[in-house]
Amino acid sequence: MQYDYNKVIIALDTPNEQKALQTVRLLKNKVSIFKVGLELFCSQGPGIVKKINDEGCKVFLDLKFHDIPNTVVGAAKSALSTGAYMFNVHASGGREMMKNVRKAVDNIDVAEKPIILAVTVLTSLDDSDLVDLNIIKSSMDQVKSLAMMTKESGLDGVVASPREISAIREAVGKDFIIVTPGVRPTWAAAGDQKRITTPEEALDAGASYIVVGRPVTAAPDPVAAFDKLFE
């Protein structure tokens, strides 16, 4: 089966600007979206988003805002000013927080509105971890519940593990965006991820985008590693 490489987001999980931009330049003819997370953003600041945009690429700003509504609205406005293609908040910040973010972004006059996602349950957590957090639902049920609340709050989609994709699709419909980390090719180590599948399984289940980092970026030849993602 032929898979769409435009659905792949490459995670730039490094604090080093030179290394991040080198990865972008190596892969930008194969993939158009790169993820800037806390490590790179805290090291290099919002300017790194513009530098990636200047390479002709888009940025998923993965900072997972989670605070009181007023603070997250301010952070969302700042994220908007960077030129990010998409950014995210934590769904567990609550319905009011997400609704206020949606309203704030809609009230700002920009040429292109960013995609706003909500993180459901981190892919590094499993059911036993949720018990430690005093969450009695299974990870599957918790993700479904948060996905439904995210849609009702007006956001564009969620970040969820590949194991919950089918359940989310059933609960919220085909037009809802699902961005899926926790994706590992068969030849790659799981690392600190727990709820994982292969890239093929994630896309077959209905992921809108899959996020891949270390299996590609830490490889001796990132281009060759990217080319065998679906092997």
C-alpha positions in Angstrom: 0.0 0.0 0.0 1.2 3.5 -0.8 1.3 5.9 2.2 1.1 9.7 2.1 4.3 11.2 3.4 2.5 14.6 3.7 0.9 13.1 6.7 4.2 12.7 8.5 5.4 15.4 11.0 9.1 15.2 12.0 9.8 16.1 15.6 12.9 18.3 16.1 13.6 17.1 19.6 16.9 18.8 20.2 18.0 22.1 21.9 20.4 22.8 19.1 19.3 25.3 16.4 21.9 24.2 13.9 21.0 20.5 14.2 17.3 21.3 14.0 17.7 23.4 10.8 20.0 20.8 9.3 17.3 18.2 9.8 14.8 20.5 8.2 17.0 21.1 5.2 17.7 17.4 4.8 14.1 16.4 4.9 12.1 19.4 3.6 11.8 17.9 0.1 10.1 14.9 1.6 8.0 16.4 4.4 6.5 19.8 5.0 5.7 19.9 8.8 8.2 19.9 11.6 7.4 19.8 15.3 9.0 22.3 17.7 8.6 21.1 21.2 9.6 22.4 24.7 13.3 21.5 24.4 13.9 23.4 21.2 11.6 26.3 21.9 13.0 26.9 25.4 16.5 26.9 24.0 16.0 29.0 20.9 12.8 31.0 21.5 10.0 31.9 19.0 12.5 32.9 16.3 13.1 29.2 15.5 9.5 29.0 14.1 10.3 31.8 11.6 13.5 30.2 10.6 11.7 26.9 9.8 9.0 28.8 7.9 11.7 30.6 5.9 12.9 27.2 4.7 9.4 26.8 3.1 8.1 24.5 5.9 5.3 24.6 8.5 5.6 24.3 12.2 3.6 22.3 14.7 4.3 24.2 17.9 4.0 21.5 20.5 4.1 23.4 23.9 1.0 21.8 25.4 -0.4 24.9 27.2 -2.1 24.0 30.5 -3.0 26.8 32.9 -5.9 29.0 33.9 -8.0 30.2 30.9 -6.7 33.7 30.9 -3.0 32.6 30.9 -3.6 30.1 28.1 -5.4 32.6 26.0 -2.4 34.9 26.3 -0.1 32.0 25.3 -2.3 31.1 22.4 -2.1 34.7 21.1 1.7 34.6 21.4 1.7 31.2 19.5 -0.3 32.8 16.8 2.2 35.6 16.4 5.0 33.1 15.7 3.4 32.0 12.4 2.9 28.4 13.6 0.8 26.2 11.4 -0.7 24.4 14.4 -0.3 24.5 18.2 -1.8 22.6 21.2 -3.2 22.9 24.7 -4.0 20.2 27.2 -7.6 19.1 27.1 -7.4 18.5 30.8 -7.2 22.3 31.2 -11.0 22.2 30.8 -13.9 23.2 28.6 -13.8 26.9 29.5 -10.1 27.1 28.7 -10.5 25.6 25.3 -13.5 27.6 24.4 -11.7 30.8 25.4 -8.7 29.9 23.2 -11.0 29.2 20.3 -12.8 32.6 20.7 -9.5 34.5 21.1 -8.0 33.0 18.0 -11.1 33.6 16.0 -11.1 37.3 17.0 -7.6 37.9 15.7 -7.3 39.0 12.1 -4.7 36.8 10.4 -4.4 35.5 6.8 -4.5 31.9 7.9 -5.8 30.6 11.2 -3.7 27.9 12.9 -5.0 24.4 13.6 -5.7 24.2 17.4 -5.3 20.8 19.0 -5.8 19.4 22.5 -3.6 16.8 24.0 -5.6 13.9 25.5 -3.5 11.4 27.4 0.3 11.5 26.9 1.6 8.4 25.0 4.1 7.8 27.9 1.2 6.9 30.2 -0.8 3.7 30.5 -3.7 2.6 32.6 -1.6 2.1 35.7 -0.2 5.6 35.5 -3.8 7.0 35.3 -4.6 5.1 38.5 -1.6 6.9 40.2 -3.3 10.2 39.0 -6.6 9.1 40.6 -8.2 8.7 37.2 -10.5 5.7 37.3 -11.2 5.5 33.6 -9.1 3.4 31.2 -6.8 5.4 28.9 -9.1 4.5 26.1 -12.2 5.9 27.8 -10.3 9.0 29.1 -9.1 9.8 25.6 -12.6 9.4 24.1 -14.0 11.6 26.8 -11.4 14.4 26.3 -11.7 14.2 22.5 -15.5 14.7 22.7 -15.0 17.7 25.1 -12.4 19.1 22.7 -14.8 19.0 19.7 -17.6 20.4 21.8 -15.3 23.3 22.8 -14.7 24.1 19.1 -11.1 23.1 18.7 -9.9 21.4 15.5 -8.6 18.1 16.8 -6.6 16.2 19.3 -3.3 14.6 20.0 -3.7 11.0 20.9 -1.9 7.7 20.8 -2.5 5.5 17.7 -4.3 2.9 19.8 -7.3 5.3 20.4 -7.7 6.5 16.8 -10.5 4.2 15.8 -12.5 5.0 19.0 -12.0 8.7 18.5 -13.2 8.5 14.9 -16.3 6.7 16.0 -17.0 9.2 18.7 -16.3 12.5 16.9 -16.4 11.8 13.2 -14.1 11.7 10.1 -13.5 15.5 9.8 -11.8 15.8 13.3 -8.0 16.1 13.1 -6.1 13.4 15.0 -2.3 13.9 15.3 -0.6 10.8 16.5 2.7 10.5 18.4 3.8 7.2 19.8 4.5 5.9 16.3 7.5 3.5 15.9 8.5 1.6 12.8 9.1 -2.1 13.4 12.8 -1.6 13.2 12.9 1.2 15.9 13.1 1.0 19.7 10.0 2.1 21.7 12.0 4.4 23.9 9.8 6.1 26.6 6.5 5.6 24.7 4.0 3.0 25.9 0.9 3.1 23.8 2.5 2.7 20.3 1.9 1.2 16.9 3.7 1.3 13.5 3.2 4.2 11.1 1.2 2.0 8.8 -1.2 0.9 11.6 -1.7 4.5 12.7 -2.6 5.8 9.2 -4.7 2.7 8.5 -6.7 3.4 11.7 -7.4 7.0 10.5 -4.7 9.3 11.8 -4.6 12.7 10.1 -0.9 13.1 10.8 1.7 10.9 12.5 4.6 12.3 14.5 8.0 10.7 14.1 11.2 11.8 15.9 14.1 9.8 17.0 13.8 6.8 14.6 14.5 9.4 11.8 16.4 12.3 13.5 18.7 10.1 15.5 19.6 7.8 12.7 23.0 8.0 11.1 21.3 8.8 7.8 18.0 10.6 8.5 17.0 10.6 4.8 17.4 6.8 4.5 15.6 6.3 7.8 12.7 8.4 6.6 12.5 6.5 3.3 12.0 3.2 5.2 9.4 4.5 7.6 6.7 2.2 6.1 8.9 -0.9 5.8 
